[in-house]
Amino acid sequence: MNKTETFPDGTVIDEWFYDINIPKLSEFKRQYVLTQYGIFDDGKLYTKEIQSLIDRVAEEGGGVIVVPPGVYCTGALFFRHGVNLYISEGGTLKGSDDVSDYPLMQTRMEGETCLYFSALINADGIDGFTIFGSGTIDGNGLRSWKAFWLRQKWNPDCTNKDEQRPRLIYMSNCSNVLIAGVNLQNSHYWTTHIYKCDHVKYLGCRIFSPVSPVKAPSTDAIDIDVCTDVLIKDCYMEVNDDSVVLKGGKGPWADEMPENGSNERIIIEDCTYGFCHGCLTCGSESVHNRNIIFRRSRVLDSMNFLWLKMRPDTPQLYEYITVEDIEGKVRSFININPWTQFYDLKDRTDRPLSYAGHITVKNCSFECDAYFDVKTDESQYVLSDFVLENLRIKAKRNGFYEGAIHNATVRDVEVDCE
């Protein structure tokens, strides 16, 4: 451990980020194996039975629910304090493809608190929750993906919410969460979504949704929404949308609403990216992101590497972000542009001004279509204090121009245009 490491603003990185211990199943004295409680690998839906088991474990003082080898089907499950989940190698917890198996609840969706469908795995207000093992949580989302694209043909203005579908994992107001080793795949909608959580670790996970033969729409790998102290390490992410997304609220008064807020002290490291729309994305529903580190990773195929979505109807501040020691292949290396999806100033008469600053990108080697895909619009946002250093870029288009960023520092940058 290097105790001198700091976040981009100089804050020392806490020791918590260096502890990557994953518990063994044997460390849990109380183990509750599904098949010992009348839950079987037979294609039937066991939502009530598994929920009853969760409640029993909580009442008996806590423990771990074990998914043994086989495929066990369920609808929405609501975990309680002290109840953990272990997925054995060869074991799959498979979600229902019927949205009626996911009850409506007050939840957080697309930057707003609203009535929407629960996820397959739900946790709220829990301190200490572990999902681990080498097995799979499968959302079984194919039916809703097909329905979404069919609906969009009928109505091109159809939104993500119009095709009602659940997320795979949703956690709110939780602390000390560990998701380790598991395969998270085929979500109907966002794959994992954490809201107002702190001290969350994703270690060695594989997060997947297909881009073909049927695209899995809006299946973000990890949505971080008003959270602090998050570590994403040694993960593989391949999804038909953004991989790591920093959210936090949207709308002309978003920065004044108590349900919204900042994401701070986020580290993404030693990861591999298959196809995705964005490797690290700020937005599209985001108010404030600070002290973000993205490092030591490899990108096999992505549409965007660092993507700052600037909403013209939302006050945004993206600051102290460092991206370093990464190589790969993308369409756009740096993408900063207005994001106007569902633009709505509501009752605000002026347009809020946003800022992005103290952004460092260094020690990277990439092939891309566009190196600097940035639109300047200082009536909407101001870019300042960027450092671009030790970059080796092969690009079809450079795009960088002086004046795009106030106080830009460019050192040892080679852009080889074809």
C-alpha positions in Angstrom: 0.0 0.0 0.0 1.2 3.5 -0.9 0.0 5.7 1.9 1.2 8.8 0.0 -1.3 8.4 -2.8 -3.9 11.2 -3.1 -7.0 12.0 -4.9 -6.8 14.7 -7.6 -7.4 17.6 -5.1 -4.7 16.4 -2.8 -6.8 14.5 -0.3 -5.1 11.3 0.9 -6.6 8.1 -0.3 -8.0 6.2 2.7 -6.7 2.8 3.6 -10.2 1.3 2.9 -9.4 1.5 -0.8 -6.5 -0.8 -0.4 -8.3 -3.6 1.4 -9.4 -6.0 -1.4 -10.1 -9.0 0.8 -13.0 -11.2 -0.3 -14.5 -13.4 2.4 -14.7 -17.2 2.0 -18.1 -18.9 2.4 -16.6 -20.9 5.3 -16.3 -17.6 7.3 -20.1 -17.5 7.5 -21.3 -19.8 10.3 -25.0 -19.7 9.3 -25.4 -20.9 5.7 -28.9 -21.4 4.2 -28.8 -23.4 1.0 -31.8 -22.8 -1.3 -32.5 -26.5 -1.9 -32.7 -27.2 1.8 -35.7 -24.9 2.0 -37.9 -26.2 -0.8 -36.4 -24.1 -3.6 -35.3 -26.1 -6.6 -33.8 -26.0 -10.1 -37.0 -26.8 -11.9 -38.0 -23.7 -13.8 -40.6 -22.6 -11.3 -40.7 -19.1 -9.8 -39.7 -19.1 -6.1 -40.1 -15.5 -5.2 -42.2 -16.0 -2.1 -40.1 -18.8 -0.9 -36.8 -17.0 -1.3 -38.2 -13.8 0.3 -39.4 -15.9 3.2 -35.9 -17.4 3.6 -34.4 -13.9 3.6 -36.8 -12.8 6.3 -36.0 -15.9 8.3 -32.3 -15.4 8.1 -32.7 -11.8 9.3 -34.9 -12.9 12.2 -32.4 -15.6 13.2 -29.5 -13.1 13.5 -28.1 -13.1 10.0 -26.1 -15.3 7.7 -25.7 -16.1 4.1 -28.1 -17.5 1.5 -26.3 -20.0 -0.8 -27.4 -20.5 -4.4 -26.0 -24.0 -5.2 -25.3 -25.3 -8.8 -28.4 -25.0 -11.0 -30.8 -22.3 -12.1 -33.2 -20.9 -9.6 -35.9 -18.5 -10.8 -37.3 -15.5 -8.9 -38.9 -12.1 -9.1 -37.9 -9.1 -7.0 -36.2 -9.9 -3.7 -35.7 -7.4 -0.8 -32.7 -8.1 1.4 -32.5 -7.2 5.1 -29.7 -6.3 7.5 -27.4 -9.2 8.1 -28.5 -11.3 5.1 -25.8 -11.9 2.5 -25.9 -13.8 -0.8 -23.4 -16.4 -2.2 -23.7 -17.7 -5.7 -21.9 -21.0 -6.1 -19.9 -21.9 -9.2 -22.4 -23.3 -11.6 -25.2 -21.6 -9.8 -27.6 -19.0 -11.3 -30.2 -16.8 -9.7 -32.4 -16.0 -12.7 -34.9 -13.2 -12.8 -38.4 -13.4 -14.2 -39.0 -11.8 -17.6 -42.5 -10.7 -16.4 -42.5 -7.1 -15.1 -45.5 -7.9 -12.9 -43.0 -9.9 -10.7 -41.3 -6.6 -9.8 -43.6 -4.5 -7.5 -43.8 -0.8 -7.9 -42.0 1.2 -5.2 -40.7 4.7 -4.6 -37.2 4.6 -6.0 -34.6 6.5 -7.9 -34.6 6.4 -11.7 -32.9 8.6 -14.3 -32.0 11.3 -11.8 -35.4 11.6 -10.2 -37.2 10.1 -7.2 -40.3 8.5 -8.6 -42.6 5.5 -8.6 -41.0 2.8 -10.6 -40.4 -1.0 -10.6 -38.2 -2.7 -8.1 -35.0 -4.5 -9.1 -34.3 -8.2 -9.0 -32.0 -7.6 -5.9 -33.0 -4.7 -3.7 -31.4 -3.4 -0.5 -32.1 -0.3 1.5 -30.6 1.1 4.6 -28.3 -1.9 5.2 -24.9 -1.5 6.8 -22.8 -4.5 5.7 -24.1 -6.4 2.7 -22.0 -8.9 0.6 -22.8 -10.6 -2.7 -20.1 -13.0 -3.7 -19.1 -16.3 -5.3 -18.3 -17.2 -8.8 -21.8 -17.9 -10.0 -24.3 -15.8 -11.9 -27.1 -13.4 -11.4 -29.0 -13.3 -14.7 -31.7 -10.7 -15.4 -33.2 -12.7 -18.2 -33.9 -9.5 -20.1 -34.3 -10.7 -23.7 -38.1 -10.3 -23.7 -38.0 -6.7 -22.7 -35.2 -5.9 -25.1 -37.3 -7.1 -28.0 -40.3 -5.3 -26.7 -38.3 -2.0 -26.4 -37.1 -2.0 -30.0 -40.5 -3.0 -31.3 -42.1 -0.2 -29.3 -39.5 2.3 -30.6 -40.4 1.3 -34.2 -44.0 2.2 -33.4 -43.1 5.3 -31.4 -39.6 6.7 -32.2 -39.9 9.1 -29.2 -40.3 6.2 -26.8 -38.1 6.7 -23.7 -36.3 4.1 -21.5 -39.1 4.2 -19.0 -41.8 3.6 -21.6 -40.8 0.0 -21.8 -41.3 -0.9 -18.2 -38.5 -3.1 -17.0 -36.5 -3.8 -13.8 -32.9 -3.2 -13.0 -30.7 -6.1 -11.9 -29.4 -4.7 -8.6 -30.5 -1.6 -6.8 -29.1 -0.5 -3.4 -30.0 2.7 -1.6 -28.8 4.3 1.7 -26.4 1.4 2.2 -22.9 1.3 3.7 -20.0 -1.2 3.5 -21.2 -3.1 0.5 -19.1 -5.7 -1.3 -20.0 -7.3 -4.7 -17.2 -9.7 -5.5 -16.5 -12.4 -8.1 -20.0 -12.7 -9.5 -21.3 -12.6 -13.1 -24.0 -10.0 -13.5 -25.6 -10.4 -16.9 -28.6 -9.8 -19.2 -30.3 -7.1 -17.1 -33.6 -5.8 -18.5 -32.4 -2.2 -17.7 -29.4 -0.7 -15.7 -27.4 -3.6 -14.4 -26.3 -2.2 -11.0 -27.5 1.1 -9.5 -26.3 2.4 -6.1 -28.0 5.5 -4.7 -26.9 7.5 -1.6 -24.5 4.7 -0.6 -21.0 4.8 0.8 -18.0 2.5 1.0 -19.1 0.2 -1.9 -16.6 -2.2 -3.6 -17.0 -4.1 -6.9 -14.1 -6.6 -7.0 -13.5 -9.1 -9.8 -17.0 -8.9 -11.3 -18.0 -9.7 -14.9 -20.8 -7.4 -16.0 -22.3 -8.2 -19.4 -25.2 -7.5 -21.7 -25.2 -8.2 -25.4 -25.0 -5.8 -28.3 -26.1 -8.5 -30.7 -28.1 -10.3 -32.0 -30.6 -8.3 -29.9 -29.2 -5.1 -28.4 -29.8 -4.8 -24.6 -30.9 -1.1 -24.4 -29.7 1.0 -21.5 -28.0 -1.8 -19.6 -25.4 0.4 -17.9 -22.9 -1.7 -15.9 -22.5 0.5 -12.8 -24.6 3.6 -12.1 -23.2 5.6 -9.2 -25.8 8.1 -7.9 -25.0 10.5 -5.0 -22.4 8.1 -3.5 -19.1 8.5 -1.8 -16.1 6.1 -1.5 -16.6 3.6 -4.2 -13.9 1.1 -5.5 -14.3 -0.7 -8.8 -11.3 -3.1 -9.3 -10.4 -6.0 -11.6 -13.8 -6.0 -13.3 -14.8 -6.9 -16.9 -17.5 -4.7 -18.3 -19.3 -5.2 -21.6 -22.7 -3.7 -22.0 -24.9 -2.0 -24.5 -24.6 1.4 -22.9 -22.2 3.1 -20.5 -19.9 1.1 -18.2 -19.3 3.3 -15.2 -21.7 6.3 -15.0 -21.7 9.1 -12.5 -25.2 10.4 -11.9 -26.8 12.6 -9.2 -29.8 14.5 -10.4 -31.2 16.5 -13.3 -33.3 19.6 -13.8 -32.9 23.4 -13.6 -32.9 23.4 -9.7 -31.2 19.9 -9.3 -28.4 21.3 -7.2 -30.9 22.6 -4.6 -32.9 19.4 -4.1 -32.0 17.2 -1.1 -32.5 14.0 -3.0 -29.7 14.9 -5.4 -26.0 15.5 -4.7 -22.4 14.7 -5.3 -20.3 11.6 -6.2 -17.0 11.8 -4.4 -13.9 9.7 -4.0 -14.4 7.1 -6.7 -11.6 4.8 -7.9 -11.9 2.6 -11.0 -8.7 0.6 -11.6 -7.3 -2.5 -13.3 -10.5 -3.1 -15.3 -11.1 -4.4 -18.8 -13.7 -3.0 -21.1 -15.4 -4.8 -23.9 -18.0 -3.0 -26.1 -19.7 -0.1 -24.3 -21.0 3.4 -25.1 -18.7 5.1 -22.5 -15.9 3.8 -20.3 -16.2 6.7 -17.7 -19.2 8.9 -18.2 -20.3 12.0 -16.2 -24.0 12.3 -16.9 -26.5 12.4 -18.3 -28.2 13.1 -14.9 -25.3 14.5 -12.9 -24.9 17.5 -10.6 -21.4 17.3 -9.1 -18.5 14.8 -9.4 -15.3 15.3 -7.5 -12.1 13.3 -6.8 -12.5 10.6 -9.5 -9.6 8.3 -10.5 -9.7 6.0 -13.5 -6.4 4.1 -14.0 -4.5 1.0 -15.1 -7.1 -0.4 -17.4 -7.6 -1.7 -20.9 -10.3 -0.8 -23.5 -11.0 -3.4 -26.2 -13.8 -1.5 -27.9 -15.8 1.5 -26.7 -17.6 4.4 -28.4 -16.3 6.9 -25.9 -13.4 6.9 -23.4 -13.9 9.9 -21.2 -17.4 11.4 -21.8 -18.7 14.5 -20.1 -22.3 15.0 -20.9 -23.3 18.6 -20.4 -27.0 19.1 -19.8 -28.2 22.6 -20.8 -31.1 22.4 -18.3 -29.0 21.3 -15.3 -26.3 23.1 -13.3 -23.3 20.7 -13.3 -19.8 20.7 -11.9 -17.3 18.0 -12.9 -13.9 18.6 -11.1 -10.7 16.9 -10.0 -10.9 13.9 -12.3 -7.7 12.0 -13.2 -7.5 9.4 -16.0 -4.1 7.6 -16.3 -2.2 4.5 -17.5 -4.8 3.2 -19.9 -4.6 1.8 -23.4 -7.1 0.8 -26.0 -9.4 1.5 -28.9 -12.3 3.9 -29.0 -14.3 6.1 -31.4 -13.9 9.3 -29.3 -11.0 9.7 -26.8 -12.4 12.8 -25.1 -16.1 13.7 -25.7 -17.5 16.9 -24.2 -20.7 18.0 -25.8 -24.2 19.3 -24.9 -26.6 16.6 -23.9 -30.2 17.6 -24.8 -32.1 14.3 -24.2 -35.4 15.2 -22.5 -34.3 18.9 -22.2 -36.7 20.8 -19.8 -36.0 24.1 -18.1 -39.4 23.9 -16.4 -40.1 27.3 -14.7 -36.5 28.6 -14.9 -36.1 31.6 -17.1 -32.3 31.6 -17.4 -30.1 28.7 -18.4 -27.8 27.4 -15.7 -24.1 27.6 -16.3 -22.0 24.5 -15.8 -18.3 23.9 -15.3 -15.7 21.2 -15.9 -12.2 21.7 -14.5 -9.1 20.2 -13.0 -9.3 17.3 -15.4 -6.1 15.3 -16.1 -5.6 12.7 -18.8 -2.1 11.2 -18.9 0.0 8.2 -19.8 -2.5 6.8 -22.3 -2.0 5.0 -25.6 -5.1 4.8 -27.9 -6.4 4.2 -31.4 -9.5 6.3 -32.1 -11.6 8.0 -34.7 -11.6 11.4 -32.9 -9.0 12.5 -30.3 -10.7 15.7 -29.1 -14.4 15.6 -29.7 -15.3 18.8 -27.9 -17.8 21.5 -28.6 -17.3 24.8 -26.9 -20.4 26.7 -25.8 -19.6 29.1 -22.9 -23.2 30.2 -22.7 -23.8 26.7 -21.3 -20.5 25.4 -19.8 -16.9 26.5 -19.1 -13.9 24.2 -19.4 -10.8 25.0 -17.5 -7.5 23.6 -16.0 -7.1 20.5 -18.1 -3.8 18.7 -18.2 -3.1 16.4 -21.3 0.2 14.7 -20.8 2.2 11.8 -22.3 -0.5 10.7 -24.7 0.2 8.5 -27.8 -2.8 8.8 -30.0 -3.5 7.4 -33.5 -6.6 9.1 -34.8 -8.5 9.8 -38.0 -9.2 13.3 -36.7 -7.3 15.3 -34.1 -9.9 18.0 -33.3 -7.8 19.8 -30.6 -7.7 23.5 -30.8 -6.4 26.3 -28.5 -9.2 28.2 -26.8 -11.4 25.2 -26.1 -10.1 25.1 -22.6 -9.1 28.0 -20.3 -5.6 27.3 -18.8 -4.9 24.0 -20.7 -1.6 22.3 -20.2 -0.4 20.1 -23.0 2.9 18.1 -22.5 4.4 15.4 -24.6 1.2 14.6 -26.6 1.5 12.9 -30.0 -1.5 12.7 -32.2 -0.8 10.7 -35.4 -3.6 11.3 -37.9 -4.1 8.9 -40.7 
